[in-house]
Amino acid sequence: MSKTVEYYFDFGSPAAYLASTQLPALASDTGATVLWRPMLLGGVFVATGNASPASVPAKGKYIFRDFARFAGRYGVPLKTNPFFPINTLTLMRIAVGLQMRQDPRFMDYCNAMFRAIWVEAQNMNDPATVAGVLQAAGFDARALLALASEQAVKDQLKAATEEAVSRGVFGAPTFFVAEQMFWGQDRLDFVREALTH
């Protein structure tokens, strides 16, 4: 029985946001450790031939209604972001950079990014907005944006994304419990079962 959950995510995914709100309770209930695995969802889509459900108009309309149902069930806020899709390249590079440095504020950063996009519906395609969100969350925006431009950080995000694809990931969020893969925030019950059986 594995007590570790690997959580592949990208801030631009509303499903990944919903999953992130449920992971603390999942970890507490099961005694599991959650390993956050930043990846670039756009890169995953290109590599796998997948696309956002929102790119299919009828499916996109439905899925955001479904996400709203789950947000209601979970008791968490969720706003449709009018600036969707968000280009998360810089945001995901910062996440990887903070992990590489073992920065204790990594989770604070992740929560701030998810909140800015899916609770506050901010335009995180706009560099000035990103800088403002970082500053408001207590980060040095200039330092983090510089971190995102470091070649080692760029290379690490690319490698992490390629690793995700090599493991079978095609969307976000994706979870692994040992070698069992689960895709979608609506599969957390199966993740929980894998951790407790």
N, C-alpha and C positions, 0 to 999 in steps of 0.2 A: 504494500500500500504506500503510494507516494504522498508525501505531505507538502508538496510544492506545486504551485500553479504558475505556469509561465503565461503571461498576458501580453500578447502582441497588440499594439494599439497605434492609432494616429489621432491627433486632436481634432482633425477634420471630420471624424465619424461620429454622428450623434449616437449610434449604437455603442461605440466605445465609451462615450461619455456616460451613458446609462449604466454600462457595466462597471465603470469606475466607481459609481456611487454605491454599488452593492458589494464590492470586493472587501472592504473592511469587515463587514458583518460575516461574510463567507469565511474569511481568514480566522476571525474570532471564534466562530461556531465550530470550525473543523480543526483548529490548531495548525492550519496550513500557512506556509510562507508564500506570498505573492511576489513573483519576480516580474517587474515591469520591463517589457521589451519594446522600446521605441522602434518604429519602422516607418518608411515612407509609403503610404497607401497608394499614391499615384504610381510609384515604381512597381509595386506589387501588381497593380492593374495592368500596366504595360507588359510586365513579364508573363502574366498568366492569361492575358486576353479578356480579363474581367472588366467590369465597369460599374460605376456607382448606380444603385437602383434608381436614383433620382434622374439618371439620364434617359430612363424610359418613363415618359410623362404619366401614364396611368399608374405604374408601379410607384413612382416617386410620390404622387399624390396620396396613395394608399399608405405607403410606409411611414410617412411623417404622422399620419393619423394613428398608426399602430404604435409608433414611438411615444406619442402623447398618452396613449392608453397605459403603456408601461410606466411612464413617468408618474401617472396618477396612482398606479398600483404601488410603486415604490415610495410615493410621497416626496418626490424630488421635483424641482423646477426644471422646465425645458421650454425653450423658445426656438421657433424656427428662425434660423439666421437668414436675413434677407440678402446677405452677401455670399451665401453658399453658392458654389464650393469655395472653400478657403484654401489658398496655396500655403501648405504647412511646412514647406521645405526648411525655412529658417527656424520655425518653432520646433520641429523635430530634431534639427541639428543641435539646438540649444539643449534639448532634453538629453541627447546622447552625450554632449560635452559635459553636462553636469554629472551624468553617471560615470563617465570616464574619470572625472576628478573626485568621485565618491563624495560629492557635495551633499551635506545633510539636508539642504533645502530642495532636493530633487522633487520630493512629493509636493511640497508647497508650490513649486513651479508648475508641475503637472495640473494640480487642482486649479491654479490661477488661469491656466490656458483653457482648460475645459469650461470653466465658469465664464470666461470672457466670450467664448464662442457660443455656448449652448444655454447659458443662463442670462447673460447680458446682451447677447446678439450683437456683439461689436464687430466692426469691420477689420478683422485681423489680416486682411490683404494689404492694409495700409500701414506702412512702416511707422508713421507717427503715432497711430493708434496702438500698435504693438509696444512701442517705447513707453507710451503713457500707461498701458496696462502693467508692464514690468515695473515701472517706478511706483505705481500705486500698490503693487504687491510687495514692495520693499526690496526690489532688486535694482542693481546698477545696470540700467538698460544698455548703456554704451559697452560695458564689459561683456555682457551676455551676447550682444550682437557681434562683438569682436570674436568671442568664442566660437560662434556659428561659422565664422569665415576661416577658422583654422583648418588646414588641409587634413590633419589627423582626424578631426571631428567629421569632416565631410566623408572621408574614407570609411570611418566607422559606421556612419549611417548607411552608406551604400552596402557595406559588408553585412550589416544587420538585416537589411532588406533582402539581400540575396540569400542569406541564411534562412530567413522566414520562407521565402519562395521554395527553397530546396527541401524544406520540411513539409511542404504541401499547403502553406498559407495562401489564400486567394482573396481574403477580405479581412475587415476589422469589425469587432475584436475577434481574435482567435486565441484559444486557450489550449495549453498542453498540460496534461497530468501524466507524467512519464511520457509514453509514446502515444497516448490517446489524444486525438485532436478534436476540439469542439469549436464550431464557428457560430458566432452570433451571441448577443447579450441575452437572448431568449433561450440559451442552452446552459445557463448557469445551474439549473437543477441537475443536469447531467454531470457538470463539473463537481458539484457538491457530492453526488453519489460516488463518483470516481475517487473522491478523497476519503470517503467514509466506509467503503466496502472493500 
